[in-house]
Amino acid sequence: MRLIRNRYLDTSDRWIVFTLLLSISALIAHLLAEYVFHLYDVTPIDRFTHGLSGMAVTAIILNFNLSRNRRVYYTIGILASWIAFIAWEIFEGIYFYLNPFGMIQTNLQDTLIDLWIDFLGALSTCFL
Protein backbone atom coordinates (compact mmCIF):
# COMPACT_ATOMS: atom_id res chain seq x y z
CA MET A 1 0.00 0.00 0.00
CA ARG A 2 1.35 3.41 -0.92
CA LEU A 3 1.40 5.54 2.17
CA ILE A 4 3.02 8.61 0.71
CA ARG A 5 3.02 9.37 -2.99
CA ASN A 6 3.84 12.82 -4.20
CA ARG A 7 6.47 14.58 -6.20
CA TYR A 8 9.36 13.87 -3.81
CA LEU A 9 8.41 10.75 -1.84
CA ASP A 10 7.24 7.42 -3.17
CA THR A 11 7.20 4.82 -0.41
CA SER A 12 5.05 2.34 1.47
CA ASP A 13 4.20 2.03 5.13
CA ARG A 14 6.20 -1.20 5.41
CA TRP A 15 9.30 0.43 3.93
CA ILE A 16 9.00 3.36 6.35
CA VAL A 17 8.80 0.94 9.29
CA PHE A 18 11.79 -0.98 7.91
CA THR A 19 13.74 2.27 7.49
CA LEU A 20 12.93 3.37 11.03
CA LEU A 21 13.94 -0.01 12.48
CA LEU A 22 17.24 0.01 10.60
CA SER A 23 18.00 3.59 11.57
CA ILE A 24 17.16 3.08 15.23
CA SER A 25 19.13 -0.19 15.30
CA ALA A 26 22.19 1.50 13.79
CA LEU A 27 22.00 4.38 16.25
CA ILE A 28 21.47 2.13 19.29
CA ALA A 29 24.28 -0.23 18.20
CA HIS A 30 26.67 2.70 17.89
CA LEU A 31 25.66 4.30 21.18
CA LEU A 32 25.84 1.01 23.10
CA ALA A 33 29.21 0.09 21.58
CA GLU A 34 30.68 3.53 22.21
CA TYR A 35 29.28 4.73 25.52
CA VAL A 36 27.99 1.69 27.42
CA PHE A 37 30.26 -1.23 26.56
CA HIS A 38 33.26 0.71 25.13
CA LEU A 39 33.68 -1.91 22.41
CA TYR A 40 35.35 0.39 19.88
CA ASP A 41 38.46 0.32 22.07
CA VAL A 42 38.85 -3.46 22.18
CA THR A 43 36.93 -5.08 19.28
CA PRO A 44 36.31 -4.47 15.55
CA ILE A 45 32.64 -3.60 16.23
CA ASP A 46 33.20 -0.69 13.85
CA ARG A 47 32.69 -3.15 10.96
CA PHE A 48 29.22 -4.12 12.19
CA THR A 49 28.10 -0.55 12.82
CA HIS A 50 29.35 0.59 9.40
CA GLY A 51 27.40 -2.17 7.67
CA LEU A 52 24.23 -1.40 9.61
CA SER A 53 24.64 2.33 9.00
CA GLY A 54 25.16 1.71 5.28
CA MET A 55 21.90 -0.21 5.22
CA ALA A 56 20.07 2.54 7.13
CA VAL A 57 21.31 5.44 5.00
CA THR A 58 20.41 3.60 1.79
CA ALA A 59 16.95 2.72 3.14
CA ILE A 60 16.36 6.39 3.91
CA ILE A 61 17.45 7.45 0.42
CA LEU A 62 15.23 4.83 -1.23
CA ASN A 63 12.13 6.47 0.29
CA PHE A 64 12.49 9.31 -2.21
CA ASN A 65 11.12 9.36 -5.74
CA LEU A 66 14.47 9.13 -7.52
CA SER A 67 13.61 7.42 -10.79
CA ARG A 68 11.25 4.84 -12.27
CA ASN A 69 14.22 2.99 -13.74
CA ARG A 70 15.25 0.51 -11.02
CA ARG A 71 18.92 0.44 -12.05
CA VAL A 72 19.15 4.21 -11.70
CA TYR A 73 17.08 4.13 -8.48
CA TYR A 74 19.38 1.66 -6.71
CA THR A 75 22.55 3.20 -8.11
CA ILE A 76 21.56 6.60 -6.75
CA GLY A 77 20.80 5.02 -3.36
CA ILE A 78 24.20 3.33 -3.18
CA LEU A 79 26.07 6.43 -4.41
CA ALA A 80 24.29 8.66 -1.89
CA SER A 81 25.27 6.25 0.85
CA TRP A 82 28.88 6.30 -0.33
CA ILE A 83 28.92 10.10 -0.42
CA ALA A 84 27.61 10.19 3.16
CA PHE A 85 30.27 7.77 4.35
CA ILE A 86 33.10 9.45 2.47
CA ALA A 87 32.04 12.63 4.26
CA TRP A 88 32.08 10.65 7.52
CA GLU A 89 35.62 9.39 6.86
CA ILE A 90 36.73 12.96 6.10
CA PHE A 91 35.16 14.04 9.41
CA GLU A 92 37.10 11.26 11.18
CA GLY A 93 40.31 12.46 9.53
CA ILE A 94 39.71 16.06 10.62
CA TYR A 95 38.85 14.92 14.14
CA PHE A 96 42.05 12.84 14.28
CA TYR A 97 44.06 15.83 13.02
CA LEU A 98 42.62 17.99 15.80
CA ASN A 99 42.94 15.23 18.44
CA PRO A 100 45.82 12.91 17.41
CA PHE A 101 45.76 11.04 20.72
CA GLY A 102 42.13 9.95 20.35
CA MET A 103 41.00 6.42 19.57
CA ILE A 104 39.87 7.00 15.96
CA GLN A 105 41.64 4.92 13.32
CA THR A 106 42.46 6.91 10.21
CA ASN A 107 44.83 4.75 8.20
CA LEU A 108 44.09 4.02 4.56
CA GLN A 109 43.38 0.32 5.10
CA ASP A 110 40.77 1.04 7.78
CA THR A 111 39.10 3.67 5.59
CA LEU A 112 38.93 1.33 2.59
CA ILE A 113 37.52 -1.50 4.71
CA ASP A 114 34.91 0.85 6.19
CA LEU A 115 33.84 2.04 2.74
CA TRP A 116 33.68 -1.54 1.44
CA ILE A 117 31.45 -2.59 4.34
CA ASP A 118 29.27 0.51 3.82
CA PHE A 119 28.89 -0.54 0.18
CA LEU A 120 27.92 -4.09 1.18
CA GLY A 121 25.33 -2.72 3.63
CA ALA A 122 23.90 -0.45 0.93
CA LEU A 123 23.83 -3.28 -1.58
CA SER A 124 22.06 -5.60 0.85
CA THR A 125 19.35 -2.97 1.41
CA CYS A 126 18.84 -2.73 -2.34
CA PHE A 127 18.34 -6.49 -2.50
CA LEU A 128 15.71 -6.28 0.22
QUIGIMO-V803373 format. One record per residue. RES is the residue in one small letter. PHI is phi in whole degrees, 0 to 359 (NA if undefined). PSI is psi in degrees with one decimal (none if undefined). Layout:
res->RES phi->PHI psi->PSI
res->RES phi->PHI psi->PSI
This chain:
res->m phi->NA psi->130.8
res->r phi->282 psi->117.7
res->l phi->274 psi->-48.9
res->i phi->234 psi->124.3
res->r phi->218 psi->106.4
res->n phi->212 psi->-160.0
res->r phi->294 psi->-33.8
res->y phi->253 psi->-31.9
res->l phi->246 psi->141.8
res->d phi->212 psi->92.1
res->t phi->212 psi->171.8
res->s phi->243 psi->166.1
res->d phi->294 psi->-34.3
res->r phi->293 psi->-39.4
res->w phi->290 psi->-33.8
res->i phi->294 psi->-42.8
res->v phi->297 psi->-43.8
res->f phi->300 psi->-44.4
res->t phi->298 psi->-44.4
res->l phi->296 psi->-42.7
res->l phi->297 psi->-43.8
res->l phi->297 psi->-45.3
res->s phi->295 psi->-44.5
res->i phi->294 psi->-40.2
res->s phi->297 psi->-42.6
res->a phi->296 psi->-43.4
res->l phi->294 psi->-45.3
res->i phi->295 psi->-41.0
res->a phi->299 psi->-43.2
res->h phi->294 psi->-47.1
res->l phi->296 psi->-42.0
res->l phi->296 psi->-44.2
res->a phi->294 psi->-35.7
res->e phi->276 psi->-49.7
res->y phi->255 psi->-20.6
res->v phi->260 psi->-53.8
res->f phi->260 psi->-9.9
res->h phi->52 psi->46.6
res->l phi->280 psi->-21.8
res->y phi->296 psi->-24.4
res->d phi->282 psi->-26.0
res->v phi->234 psi->-10.9
res->t phi->225 psi->164.9
res->p phi->273 psi->42.0
res->i phi->298 psi->-18.0
res->d phi->303 psi->-33.4
res->r phi->295 psi->-44.7
res->f phi->295 psi->-46.0
res->t phi->291 psi->-32.5
res->h phi->293 psi->-42.8
res->g phi->297 psi->-44.7
res->l phi->294 psi->-38.9
res->s phi->292 psi->-37.8
res->g phi->299 psi->-39.5
res->m phi->295 psi->-44.2
res->a phi->294 psi->-44.6
res->v phi->296 psi->-42.1
res->t phi->294 psi->-39.7
res->a phi->298 psi->-38.2
res->i phi->295 psi->-45.5
res->i phi->297 psi->-37.7
res->l phi->287 psi->-3.9
res->n phi->285 psi->-18.5
res->f phi->271 psi->154.4
res->n phi->279 psi->88.0
res->l phi->270 psi->-43.8
res->s phi->188 psi->154.6
res->r phi->277 psi->-20.4
res->n phi->282 psi->117.0
res->r phi->296 psi->-35.3
res->r phi->297 psi->-44.3
res->v phi->293 psi->-42.1
res->y phi->303 psi->-51.2
res->y phi->287 psi->-34.8
res->t phi->296 psi->-42.6
res->i phi->297 psi->-40.9
res->g phi->299 psi->-44.4
res->i phi->291 psi->-43.3
res->l phi->296 psi->-39.2
res->a phi->296 psi->-39.0
res->s phi->297 psi->-44.0
res->w phi->298 psi->-42.3
res->i phi->299 psi->-42.5
res->a phi->298 psi->-41.1
res->f phi->278 psi->-24.9
res->i phi->294 psi->-40.8
res->a phi->298 psi->-38.3
res->w phi->295 psi->-42.6
res->e phi->294 psi->-35.4
res->i phi->295 psi->-41.9
res->f phi->300 psi->-43.9
res->e phi->299 psi->-41.0
res->g phi->297 psi->-42.1
res->i phi->294 psi->-42.3
res->y phi->298 psi->-41.5
res->f phi->295 psi->-38.9
res->y phi->298 psi->-40.9
res->l phi->282 psi->-25.1
res->n phi->224 psi->75.9
res->p phi->293 psi->-14.2
res->f phi->263 psi->8.3
res->g phi->285 psi->-178.6
res->m phi->263 psi->6.2
res->i phi->283 psi->132.9
res->q phi->271 psi->131.4
res->t phi->229 psi->18.2
res->n phi->284 psi->162.5
res->l phi->297 psi->-40.4
res->q phi->298 psi->-44.5
res->d phi->296 psi->-41.4
res->t phi->297 psi->-44.8
res->l phi->295 psi->-39.3
res->i phi->295 psi->-43.5
res->d phi->300 psi->-44.7
res->l phi->293 psi->-35.6
res->w phi->295 psi->-43.9
res->i phi->291 psi->-36.4
res->d phi->300 psi->-42.9
res->f phi->298 psi->-43.7
res->l phi->296 psi->-38.9
res->g phi->296 psi->-43.4
res->a phi->295 psi->-42.1
res->l phi->295 psi->-40.1
res->s phi->294 psi->-34.7
res->t phi->295 psi->-39.0
res->c phi->295 psi->-33.5
res->f phi->289 psi->-27.5
res->l phi->287 psi->none
